[in-house]
Amino acid sequence: MIAIGSLFIVIVTILISARVATVVLMATGLPMDIARFQARSALTGVGFTTTESESITGHPIRRRVVLTLMLVGNAGFVTIVASVMLSFIGSGGTRQTLLRLAIIAGGLLMLGLVAHSSTFERRLTSVVARVLDRVSDLELRDFHHLLQLSKDYAVTEIQVQPGDWLAGRSLTALELPDEGVLVLAITKPDGSFVGAPRGETVIAAYDTVVLYGRASVLTDLDRRPASLAGDAQHRAAVAEQEGIMSETAGDD
């Protein structure tokens, strides 16, 4: 059972390391989707495309983050394999083996559900951003600190996909300012650029949208589906923003 516990601890450590690295890469100027992809690529050792590899190796902070993730990934996956093997040594029969297999499968399923939870990701991202803001000097070391302006506020790019909550709606209909999010620019698939878009502007599938707002909300928008669940997430984000504005007004 100690080996099984070690297995879960290593997996949780890897997941948290990937999230911390994603936030740091975003703070150096990488869009959210690219930062997430690069962090997972470094962690698993699958490599990068040429252009993105240059953007990583040519930046000192990003380079250190990726090197650290490579070490964590290599050590972590070796430990995972060893822990799995040790989990079944001396199991004492078929029943014990099946029980341990069920525990591992159930634990991995629960970790997977938590890792893919938008609520968990928002809260973890917010915590990581606050900790980095206190213990690091990223903002002083890189001009890209404009992408992590204050606390957990950031500027990022989102490529809208078919079926996303953002797709096919005008800015007026989306009511993003009510969530504390501003649309700064839109790049169309043909390369045309719309700066400071107005309310009647429609966000289409495959548009790349530059947004400013709280990092947790931007993460939610990147995953929000065009469904009743997506509408519910919008209402929840609006209510959260109203609460923040009320607290700010009360402090004044």
Salt bridges, closest charged atoms under 4 A:
GLU121 OE2 - ARG19 NH2 2.30
GLU121 OE2 - ARG36 NH2 3.93
GLU121 OE1 - ARG223 NH1 2.59
ASP137 OD1 - ARG141 NH1 3.08
ASP142 OD2 - HIS59 NE2 2.63
GLU175 OE1 - HIS234 NE2 3.67
GLU179 OE2 - ARG224 NH1 2.82
GLU179 OE2 - HIS234 ND1 2.45
ASP207 OD2 - LYS188 NZ 2.74
ASP220 OD1 - ARG122 NH1 3.18
ASP220 OD2 - ARG224 NH2 2.40
ASP222 OD2 - ARG36 NH1 3.49
ASP231 OD1 - ARG169 NH2 3.44
GLU240 OE2 - ARG214 NH1 3.20
